[in-house]
Amino acid sequence: MELLLGNIHTYKPFGAKAILIEWKAIIEEAILKDILEFKDKINSQKSESYIDYSIGYNSLTIIFKDIILDFNKEVEKLQSIYTLNSTIKPVQNFLWEIPVCYDLEFGIDLEEMSQSLNLEILEIIKTHSESIYTVFFIGFLPGFLYLGGLNSQLFFDRKPNPRLNVELGSVGIGGEQTGVYPVNSAGGWNIIGRTPINFFDLELSNPCFAKAGDQIKFSVITKKEFSELEILVSKKSYQLFKTIIND
Amino acid sequence: MIKVLKSGFYTTIQDKGRVGFASLGVPVSGAMDSYSSGLTNHILNNSLDCAFLEITLGGCKLQFLSKTTICISGGDFSPKINNQSILLNSKISIKENDILSFGKVNFGVRCYLAVKGGILTDIKLGSRSLFKNITSNFILKSGDYLSISNLKIDLETSRTLVKVNKNHFESKVIECFKGPELEALDIHQQKILFETEFSISKDINRMGYKLNEILENYIPSILTSAVLPGTVQLTPSGKLIVLMRDCPVTGGYPRVLHVSEESINRLSQKTTGDKFQFVLQ
């Protein structure tokens, strides 16, 4: 029996060529599951009318090829796709292990966080690397994963003045979220470590290894291991450790 | 081949953009003013998929190393070939080593230079549009060489001028739809939104146009959700941002309005200090 909460959704027009489908405004895995199932059903239609989709915590936006002339008719079509019995093989999801070096050289905000949160640095690292995070969607920058599952002990407000340049691979905490900067970027998150893993590689047929519905676990590595992995990653001879998530 | 002698203020390669990669976090990009870029390809009888240059306020100098036919549409920055003025919206024959330069800005902010057969730089995720971390460069640099299609048959310079509606550059009306969070504003705030003459701030680029005026904002942020080119966000400070072609795929500010495709094009030809009003379609 599905949670009812995960299933209720509404439709809104979004400009001339998109429909915004929204669920209750909470971060909840039951909602993510419903969004992904709906998205897979829409994709399985192989309709030429839909050219792209975008996922948010509680939303699925369908982008149309042409201007939507009859909103209600398109909503009816989507509703009938939603109620299709799911005979589609679910997409396989993985748990990815991301090596992170939490050395102070990379974790430039660890000391400040430790003082403000009244938590030992080692405790922050332990807490952050123990949790399993769910990938809700990719947004903001190419390959930027929005993760759910940060331990509330580590909630920490964004910096009042964002840094102009956060190095790629930086692992940060912004409010109730944690994530990895896939490219050099301006950013206001508190940086606690760095990974040598590339989250967006255009030379690969699938530029970002992770997708919505996957899980992430951070594993602690030393500076020496970081340097070694960095070389392997640059030679493209590093294979990420992944396990299949059993549904 | 085109040699970039001077890159200008902000010159990029664009096309129809990168569609179908929002789930990877990849922006759409493409011509800011797709009306003018479509016109220039159309005049050359190019496929509408052909890539072209988007030139912001002129300033650039290009040398054609092979013969071709070109067309420039959009803003008027007094284009010249070998120091002789040329017409906008018209086919221009180019000889080997001809030099294109620009002068005084007469109207508009962006012009589009298409060559017969299109610019043939690398395609990344289905598009030639320059974007940071997707293409190797995100703007043209002096000394760059751009491959273009080899012209087999000479095309004639046409004297017929396509008449462009001046309204595209002069209208102060920006047409829009209700945004998903418009109803979160009270009636009074909504009234202000449509009655205020907004002005464009200094904070503008291909990602978005920030506006100067402040709309008192009592509505909270939303859970991160999709944004699209044309989405008008209301920031916590009360300033509005109209998202443009290079905008991220998601955002957390309330989306109060959504600018129509035609009006995104219109806004792309406006700059800092220009004024306009939002009008519901």
Interface residues (C-beta under 8 A of the other chain):
Chain A: K12 P13 F14 G15 A16 K17 A18 L20 E22 A25 I26 I27 I51 D52 Y53 S54 I55 G56 Y57 N58 S59 T61 I63 F137 I138 G139 F140 L141 P142 G143 F144 Y146 P182 V183 F200 L202 P207 C208 K211 A212
Chain B: V19 G20 F21 A22 S23 L24 G25 V26 K124 L125 K132 N133 I134 F177 K178 P180 I222 L223 T224 S225 A226 L228 G230 T231 P248 V249 T250 H258 S260 E261
